[in-house]
Amino acid sequence: MERIKWPIILLGLLVTASCSSENGSDAFGQFEADEVVISSETNGRLLNFDLEEGQRFEEGEHVALIDTTQLHLQKEEVNASIEAIRTNIDKLNAQKAVFESQLETARKELSRFESLQEDNAATQQQLDSAEGRVQTLERQIESVEVGKGSVSAEVRRMGTKIAQINDQIERASITNPVSGTVLNKFAEEHELISQGKPLYSIANLDVMVLRVYISGAQLPAIQLGETVDVIFDENKADNQNTRGRVSWIASEAEFTPRMIQTKQERVTQVYAVKVRVDNPDGKLKIGMPGEVRFESDASENE
């Protein structure tokens, strides 16, 4: 159904553009804004969502809060686990101190037996036993160190989990990312929301975008960054002029016939063009019609 409508709609755009051209305009379209949709980054109940359509917010301004009770409880649970693990580290340190004390004694005993053997006052069996005692204590100390390393790794893992929870808690506080005016509100206070759910949309209405459509014959004469005249309705009888700058030109036609054989068919294709227009006084509104003059002397008069 859409394939049937598109050629008819675009043919209407070309006819209207032709009529506008007779009045001095080269293209026409409607004003729009660069809309940003703000979505939830976590799950929970939406709290303190004091926001209305048409309200203006500045960048970095707090907008809403998602309930973080469960996140704080999870954080307390992980902190308790960390404390328990650190207790095990203290036990391992105490065990290591005991083994080090025993090792010191065992080494003294080994040294004594080595001296006695030189005087043939100690047997080889006594010397081997003393050496075995020293080696056993050294391996026990190494085992304690390995255990401490494993416990320390678990503490670091728990610390990473705490950081993840803190990040979720921070994301539960909704901060407005751009200065602008709220266009749509998609959720209500106290509503249970999920991650990824849109909350509101916002746009900077101080700069509007006029999307117009041009023919293939006009396309070669238009350049990115070109300054153009923009015309919009001031009242029922009069128009108002301002200046704009071409910020985007479509790389493909809005509608292309299956086979293009003649030059006439190529130049009647429709291309979209965006013109950015400053709107400090708020006269331009989303959906308002506008026209453009792509005059070569427009940039020279800028």
Secondary structure, DSSP 4 states (H G I P E B T S, - for coil): -HHHHHHHHHHHHHHHHHHHHHTT-SEEEEEE--EEEEE-SS-EEEE-----TT-EE-TT-EEEEE--HHHHHHHHHHHHHHHHHHHHHHHHHHHHHHHHHHHHHHHHHHHHHHHHHHTT-S-HHHHHHHHHHHHHHHHHHHHHHHHHHHHHHHHHHHHHHHHHHHHHHHHTEEE--S-EEEEEE---TT-EE-TT-EEEEEE-TTEEEEEEEEETTTGGG--TT-EEEEEEESSSS-EEEEEEEEEEE-SS-SS--S---SHHHHHT-EEEEEEEEE-TT----TT-EEEEE--TTHHHH-
